[in-house]
Amino acid sequence: MRRRMPLVLPDGARSLLDLSRVAHLATADRAARPHVVPLCYARDGDLLYFVVDEKPKAPGKTLKRMRNIAENPVVALVVDRYDEDWARLEYLLVRGRAVLVGEAAEFERVIELLRSRYPQYRGMRLEHGRNPLVRIEPSAVHHWKGA
């Protein structure tokens, strides 16, 4: 299946994504009930990724974000920077489509990006076929900065 080319992220948006450590992912189920969670992510060009890692989860239960993505792949991701000097406030809203990564080569490449970004992942067993990896393909971006 041929992938649609994602929106090209502006340089300022890429910079904020690279500097930020945590994003907030918004998903919705088929009834449009929203669900928002913080997560770790990596950027590869204009694509964003997150993995279902080994942090404690309810045993035998698929995460709500993954159930929502299966029902409704339209997602939003927000990263922000807060400062007491409101002239330095900044946020980025990325809307797009979430796709489960199936290719082993893409999985391995992105896991290495995640491990270089988050040392905590270096000690985790993250394997293709065991840990779902999600690619977010941006379709719209809103980047706002104070002064």
Secondary structure, 3 states (H helix, E strand, C coil): CCCCCCCCCCHHHHHHHHHCCCEEEEEECCCCCEEEEEECCEEECCEEEEECCCCCCCCCCCCHHHHHHHHCCEEEEEEEECCCCHHHCEEEEEEEEEEECCCHHHHHHHHHHHHHHCHHHHHCCCCCCCCCEEEEEEEEEEEEECC
